[in-house]
Amino acid sequence: MESTLQQIASLVGELPPITLEQMKSIRLMNRTDTKFVTSLPNLAALLALAKGSYYAQEIDGKRISPYTTVYWDTPEDHAMFRRHHCKHMPRTKVRVRTYVDSAQSFLEIKKKNNHGKTSKKRVSVPSAEAVMSNHAGEDFLTERTGYTFDDIIPTLGNRFSRITLVNFAKTERLTIDFNLSFHNYETLADTAMDNIVIIELKRDGRQPSPILSILRTLRIKPSGFSKYCIGSAMTNDLLPQNRFKPRLRKMERIAAGRH
């Protein structure tokens, strides 16, 4: 796996860079979001095929950025997890995402409405630890969800590496996450998803997409994936898992190279 990771770093380094400032000009007015799950070897193949059509986001000379996330949920019934498991909408996620290289953290409220449209609002906080210990950002939380931090607890943490690509026409953006690991704050269980890659494509649905033809060539099909729900199911046996079992079996096949 180490040689594949080195190959991925080399391939993404061959793509022309795009800065955060340049990324601000991208406005996806008729945006559609689609997720895909694949393996590290397939990611290397995708990056090779993307050459000549995509920029790679670069921050302080880096094309691969580490992230951490902490998720909150209700302590007794895990209401946010269960609504997702039962496919109920509207539904909400509460998390703090930290950009490790810059040490910037944001309390984020992610919602999906009854029409399946996702929105995300966020506010800067000192750190995930400041939210856990001092309830930083609580006014924002209450305004957006009705919860206080006395109502919810930290349940799951994750770490991952991210590559962000933008097509030359600036009509789509891809986030590519790998090196994913989880820590459950309730059970204290840890697990990792070696060889798993999660791709999220955000695109203007009216425009042609170079990456879709690449994904078809590599036989990478759309697949829903929630880091919070999958990580929680993998690290807490007390949570309902029936609806996630097909996805968990797929993860096992990919991790074993049998996809």
Secondary structure, 3 states (H helix, E strand, C coil): CHHHHHHHHHHHHCCCEECHHHHCCCCCCCEEEEEEEEEHHHHHHHHHHHCCCEEEECECCECCEEEEEEEEECCCCCHHHHHHHCCCCCEEEEEEEEECCCCEEEEEEEEECCCCCEEEEEEEECCHHHHHHHCCCHHHHHHHHCCCCCCCEEEEEEEEEEEEEEECCCCEEEEEEEEEEEEECCCCCEEEECCEEEEEEEEECCCCCHHHHHHHHCCCCECCCCHHHHHHHHHCCCCCCHHHHHHHHHHHHHHCCCC
